[in-house]
Amino acid sequence: MDQESHLRPGDDQELSTLIGRALMALQDSVIMVIAHARQRAVQGFILFIILTLLLWVAAFSYGSFYYSYMPLAAFSAPVNYYYRTDCESPASFLCSYPVANISLMRNKKHVLTFGQAYQMSLQLEMPDSPTNQELGMFMIKTTCFSRDGGQVASSARSARQQLSASSSRFSMLRYRSDLLRYLGTLLFLPAFLTGVAEQKQVLEVELFSDYTDDPYVPSMTAVIEILSSKVQIYSSQLYIHAHFTGMRYVLFNFPLLSAMVGVFSNFIFLSVVFVLCYVRLLLKVDWGPDQLGTDGLLSDREENTNSKQEEDEKDAAAAGTADLMFPSDEPHKSEPS
């Protein structure tokens, strides 16, 4: 009886009220933490999607710029020679020098970019025969023609067979005595017999050292003529190499560094544009200092008012819950007699 007398009905009500408020506060805190975490996760996912999209757009922009700005670095085509046989004299079967017609088009597009300097060279694979050794120096003439058949450029170079190395423009035949030739044949005799090696020479002749195509009269075909009817050729190849300068030189020789700088620059620019558009969308008004200050004050006042209203509602709900769980006994007390 003494222990029960220490617990009063008012103390029970206060304890229940405190417990109810603590439970409500804990519940609100858990709900707020979950909502905040969910909001952060959604914001992080959206930010990741936006950054990925901006990165892809930046990479695509750089790739489009590189594809449109950088010309073809190298081009090669086989050269097939032919002779004219409609001779007036029956004593001569071949009426012309070896001539080849090479198209400067690939997939219906020009190989040569306007304003870009190119180097054209002709590679000849010739047998090391007595006829070619006695031929000596011969001329190679190259002429570029436009679509309507007009002559765009012409080049004539002299060349001579070289046994050991290739050359540009023209070269002289290096002398080898008969003894050295016999020793070389005996040394490589197994390779010659098995077909691994051949007695041939590879000669490279520079046709144009700095050729620039005319944008008004672009070159469509190149005609190569060897001014010798006795020359013997296994095969021939035309090579065109671009001489890059300035930005094209950097883009071609440092592709990885150029790609990183280009994509990063595009990404920064697109990010700034996106942030400005996003801020503009949030404000929906002109960026005036008075309007920005007024909007900031109004937003702060509204936030304070809303927070006070939420606290009052929470206190009222906690009190109502406590009254329902632990009803008060004071109205049921009888007056003393």
KOLLO-165122 format. One record per residue (C-alpha): residue number from 0; x, y, z. Coordinates in steps of 0.1 Angstrom, whole numbers, plus 5000, padded with zeros to 4 digits. Each point is the difference from the previous one (the first is absolute). Last residue first. Example, Ala and Ser with C-alpha at 12.3 -4.5 7.8 and 13.67 -1.06 7.14 Angstrom:
2
(rec 1,(5137,4989,5071))
(rec 0,(4986,4966,5007))
This chain:
337
(rec 336,(4820,5136,5027))
(rec 335,(5029,5003,4976))
(rec 334,(4991,5008,4964))
(rec 333,(5002,4971,4976))
(rec 332,(5028,4996,4974))
(rec 331,(4988,4991,4965))
(rec 330,(5011,5033,4984))
(rec 329,(5035,4995,5013))
(rec 328,(5006,4965,4985))
(rec 327,(5017,5011,4967))
(rec 326,(5001,4976,4970))
(rec 325,(5033,4982,4992))
(rec 324,(5001,4989,4964))
(rec 323,(4975,5024,4986))
(rec 322,(5013,5029,5019))
(rec 321,(5036,4992,4989))
(rec 320,(4990,4999,4964))
(rec 319,(4982,5033,5002))
(rec 318,(5030,5016,5016))
(rec 317,(5024,4987,4973))
(rec 316,(4976,5012,4972))
(rec 315,(4999,5035,5016))
(rec 314,(5038,5001,5003))
(rec 313,(5005,4989,4964))
(rec 312,(4975,5025,4987))
(rec 311,(5017,5028,5018))
(rec 310,(5034,4990,4987))
(rec 309,(4987,4999,4964))
(rec 308,(4985,5034,5003))
(rec 307,(5033,5014,5013))
(rec 306,(5019,4984,4970))
(rec 305,(4976,5014,4975))
(rec 304,(5003,5035,5014))
(rec 303,(5038,4999,4999))
(rec 302,(5001,4986,4965))
(rec 301,(4976,5027,4988))
(rec 300,(5021,5027,5015))
(rec 299,(5032,4987,4984))
(rec 298,(4983,4997,4966))
(rec 297,(4987,5035,5002))
(rec 296,(5034,5014,5009))
(rec 295,(5017,4981,4971))
(rec 294,(4973,5011,4975))
(rec 293,(5005,5036,5010))
(rec 292,(5038,4998,4997))
(rec 291,(4998,4984,4965))
(rec 290,(4974,5024,4989))
(rec 289,(5020,5030,5011))
(rec 288,(5033,4986,4985))
(rec 287,(4983,4993,4966))
(rec 286,(5004,4967,4982))
(rec 285,(4968,5000,4981))
(rec 284,(4975,4975,5011))
(rec 283,(4994,4962,4998))
(rec 282,(5025,4996,5028))
(rec 281,(5003,4962,4998))
(rec 280,(5001,4999,4962))
(rec 279,(5027,5027,4999))
(rec 278,(5020,4980,5025))
(rec 277,(4996,4969,4979))
(rec 276,(5009,5018,4968))
(rec 275,(5032,5015,5016))
(rec 274,(5009,4966,5014))
(rec 273,(4995,4983,4966))
(rec 272,(5021,5026,4982))
(rec 271,(5028,4997,5025))
(rec 270,(4999,4962,4997))
(rec 269,(5001,5002,4962))
(rec 268,(5031,5022,5000))
(rec 267,(5018,4978,5026))
(rec 266,(4992,4968,4980))
(rec 265,(5011,5016,4967))
(rec 264,(5033,5010,5016))
(rec 263,(5004,4965,5015))
(rec 262,(4993,4983,4967))
(rec 261,(5025,5021,4981))
(rec 260,(5027,4998,5026))
(rec 259,(4997,4962,5003))
(rec 258,(4997,4995,4963))
(rec 257,(5031,5021,4993))
(rec 256,(5020,4982,5026))
(rec 255,(4990,4966,4985))
(rec 254,(5005,5011,4963))
(rec 253,(5034,5016,5004))
(rec 252,(5016,4997,4965))
(rec 251,(4967,5005,4980))
(rec 250,(4983,5026,5022))
(rec 249,(5033,5019,5006))
(rec 248,(5008,5001,4963))
(rec 247,(4965,5009,4991))
(rec 246,(5002,5030,5024))
(rec 245,(5030,5014,4982))
(rec 244,(5014,4981,4972))
(rec 243,(4992,4966,4983))
(rec 242,(5019,4988,4969))
(rec 241,(4976,4974,4985))
(rec 240,(5013,4968,4983))
(rec 239,(4991,4987,4966))
(rec 238,(5014,4967,4988))
(rec 237,(4997,4985,4965))
(rec 236,(5010,4963,4996))
(rec 235,(5017,4982,4972))
(rec 234,(5005,4963,4992))
(rec 233,(5025,4978,4981))
(rec 232,(5014,5026,4977))
(rec 231,(5022,4997,4969))
(rec 230,(5009,5033,4982))
(rec 229,(5005,4997,4962))
(rec 228,(4974,5024,4989))
(rec 227,(5014,5029,5020))
(rec 226,(4983,5032,5010))
(rec 225,(4981,4986,5029))
(rec 224,(4965,5016,5001))
(rec 223,(4979,5006,5031))
(rec 222,(4965,5015,4995))
(rec 221,(4983,5013,5032))
(rec 220,(4962,5002,5002))
(rec 219,(4974,5023,5017))
(rec 218,(5020,5031,5009))
(rec 217,(4979,5028,5013))
(rec 216,(4995,5032,4979))
(rec 215,(4984,5026,5023))
(rec 214,(5015,4984,5032))
(rec 213,(5035,4998,4984))
(rec 212,(5019,4971,5015))
(rec 211,(5033,5007,5017))
(rec 210,(5031,4980,4990))
(rec 209,(5032,5004,5020))
(rec 208,(5026,4974,4991))
(rec 207,(4984,4988,4968))
(rec 206,(5012,4969,4980))
(rec 205,(5026,4986,5025))
(rec 204,(5014,4968,4985))
(rec 203,(5004,4968,5020))
(rec 202,(5019,4971,4985))
(rec 201,(4998,4964,5013))
(rec 200,(5025,4976,4984))
(rec 199,(4996,4964,4990))
(rec 198,(5019,4968,5000))
(rec 197,(4975,4981,5020))
(rec 196,(4999,4986,5035))
(rec 195,(4979,4972,5017))
(rec 194,(4995,4983,4967))
(rec 193,(5017,4967,5010))
(rec 192,(5028,5003,4974))
(rec 191,(5006,5037,5007))
(rec 190,(5002,4994,5037))
(rec 189,(5024,4971,4996))
(rec 188,(5022,5022,4976))
(rec 187,(5002,5029,5023))
(rec 186,(5038,4998,5006))
(rec 185,(5007,4987,4964))
(rec 184,(4981,5029,4985))
(rec 183,(5017,5025,5022))
(rec 182,(5034,4985,4991))
(rec 181,(4992,5002,4963))
(rec 180,(4989,5037,5003))
(rec 179,(5031,5008,5020))
(rec 178,(5023,4984,4974))
(rec 177,(4981,5018,4971))
(rec 176,(5008,5033,5016))
(rec 175,(4974,5021,5016))
(rec 174,(4994,5036,4990))
(rec 173,(4972,5019,5016))
(rec 172,(4975,5013,4975))
(rec 171,(4992,5036,5005))
(rec 170,(4970,5014,5017))
(rec 169,(4971,5024,4992))
(rec 168,(4972,5018,5018))
(rec 167,(5001,4979,5032))
(rec 166,(5020,4969,5006))
(rec 165,(4997,4964,5010))
(rec 164,(5029,4979,5010))
(rec 163,(5023,4971,4989))
(rec 162,(4997,4995,4963))
(rec 161,(4990,5033,4986))
(rec 160,(4983,5004,4966))
(rec 159,(5000,5035,4987))
(rec 158,(4975,5027,5003))
(rec 157,(4990,5032,4983))
(rec 156,(4970,5019,5011))
(rec 155,(4973,5018,4980))
(rec 154,(4970,5017,5017))
(rec 153,(4968,5014,4987))
(rec 152,(4971,5017,5017))
(rec 151,(4964,5008,4994))
(rec 150,(4995,4989,4963))
(rec 149,(4964,5003,4989))
(rec 148,(4980,4969,4995))
(rec 147,(4966,5013,5012))
(rec 146,(5004,4982,5033))
(rec 145,(5035,5013,5007))
(rec 144,(5033,4985,4988))
(rec 143,(5033,4994,5018))
(rec 142,(5031,4993,4979))
(rec 141,(5030,4978,5009))
(rec 140,(5030,4995,4978))
(rec 139,(5027,4974,5009))
(rec 138,(5033,5003,4982))
(rec 137,(5027,4974,4995))
(rec 136,(5037,4996,5010))
(rec 135,(5019,4969,4991))
(rec 134,(4983,4974,4978))
(rec 133,(5030,4977,4999))
(rec 132,(4993,4988,5036))
(rec 131,(4963,4997,4992))
(rec 130,(5007,4978,4970))
(rec 129,(5026,4980,5019))
(rec 128,(4974,4990,5026))
(rec 127,(4997,5009,5036))
(rec 126,(4963,4999,4998))
(rec 125,(4980,5032,5009))
(rec 124,(4977,5009,5029))
(rec 123,(4991,5036,4995))
(rec 122,(4987,5023,5028))
(rec 121,(4986,5033,4989))
(rec 120,(4999,5030,5023))
(rec 119,(4975,5028,5007))
(rec 118,(5004,5024,5029))
(rec 117,(4970,5020,5011))
(rec 116,(4993,5035,5012))
(rec 115,(4964,5007,5012))
(rec 114,(4980,5029,4987))
(rec 113,(4972,4979,4986))
(rec 112,(5001,4964,5012))
(rec 111,(5012,4974,4976))
(rec 110,(4983,4966,5000))
(rec 109,(4968,5015,4985))
(rec 108,(4969,4981,5007))
(rec 107,(4980,4975,4979))
(rec 106,(5010,4971,5023))
(rec 105,(5036,5009,4993))
(rec 104,(5010,5024,4972))
(rec 103,(5035,5008,4987))
(rec 102,(4997,4975,4971))
(rec 101,(5032,4988,4986))
(rec 100,(5006,4997,4962))
(rec 99,(5032,4982,4990))
(rec 98,(5022,5004,4969))
(rec 97,(5029,4979,4987))
(rec 96,(5014,5018,4970))
(rec 95,(4982,5000,4967))
(rec 94,(4997,4982,4967))
(rec 93,(5009,4964,5010))
(rec 92,(4998,4975,4971))
(rec 91,(5025,5017,4977))
(rec 90,(5006,4986,4965))
(rec 89,(4964,5002,4990))
(rec 88,(5002,5038,5000))
(rec 87,(4967,5017,5007))
(rec 86,(4999,4987,5036))
(rec 85,(4968,4995,5018))
(rec 84,(5017,4982,5028))
(rec 83,(5002,5026,5028))
(rec 82,(5017,4988,5030))
(rec 81,(4987,4994,5036))
(rec 80,(5012,5005,5035))
(rec 79,(4982,4990,5032))
(rec 78,(5009,5022,5030))
(rec 77,(4987,4987,5033))
(rec 76,(4986,5026,5024))
(rec 75,(5012,5015,5032))
(rec 74,(4986,5028,5022))
(rec 73,(5013,5015,5032))
(rec 72,(4989,5025,5026))
(rec 71,(4965,5005,4988))
(rec 70,(4988,5034,5011))
(rec 69,(4994,5011,5036))
(rec 68,(4973,5027,5005))
(rec 67,(4968,4981,4994))
(rec 66,(5009,4968,5018))
(rec 65,(5017,5019,5028))
(rec 64,(4970,5024,5005))
(rec 63,(4976,4971,5000))
(rec 62,(5021,4981,5025))
(rec 61,(5003,5030,5023))
(rec 60,(4962,5006,4999))
(rec 59,(4994,4963,5007))
(rec 58,(5024,5000,5030))
(rec 57,(4983,5032,5014))
(rec 56,(4965,4985,4995))
(rec 55,(5011,4968,5017))
(rec 54,(5014,5019,5029))
(rec 53,(4969,5022,5003))
(rec 52,(4978,4968,5001))
(rec 51,(5022,4984,5026))
(rec 50,(4999,5032,5021))
(rec 49,(4962,5002,4998))
(rec 48,(4995,4963,5008))
(rec 47,(5023,5003,5030))
(rec 46,(4982,5031,5012))
(rec 45,(4967,4982,4997))
(rec 44,(5013,4971,5020))
(rec 43,(5015,5023,5027))
(rec 42,(4967,5019,5003))
(rec 41,(4980,4968,5003))
(rec 40,(5024,4987,5027))
(rec 39,(5000,5033,5018))
(rec 38,(4962,5001,5000))
(rec 37,(4999,4964,5013))
(rec 36,(5025,5009,5028))
(rec 35,(4980,5031,5010))
(rec 34,(4967,4980,5000))
(rec 33,(5016,4973,5021))
(rec 32,(5015,5025,5024))
(rec 31,(4967,5019,5002))
(rec 30,(4980,4969,5007))
(rec 29,(5025,4989,5026))
(rec 28,(4999,5034,5017))
(rec 27,(4962,5002,4999))
(rec 26,(4998,4965,5016))
(rec 25,(5025,5010,5027))
(rec 24,(4981,5033,5007))
(rec 23,(4968,4981,5002))
(rec 22,(5015,4974,5023))
(rec 21,(5015,5027,5022))
(rec 20,(4967,5020,5001))
(rec 19,(4981,4969,5010))
(rec 18,(5025,4991,5027))
(rec 17,(4999,5036,5014))
(rec 16,(4962,4999,5000))
(rec 15,(4999,4966,5017))
(rec 14,(5024,5013,5027))
(rec 13,(4979,5031,5005))
(rec 12,(4968,4980,5003))
(rec 11,(5015,4976,5024))
(rec 10,(5013,5028,5022))
(rec 9,(4966,5016,5000))
(rec 8,(4984,4967,5012))
(rec 7,(5024,4998,5030))
(rec 6,(5026,4973,5006))
(rec 5,(5014,5003,5036))
(rec 4,(4968,4986,5015))
(rec 3,(5005,4967,4982))
(rec 2,(5033,4994,5018))
(rec 1,(4983,5007,5034))
(rec 0,(4972,4976,4993))
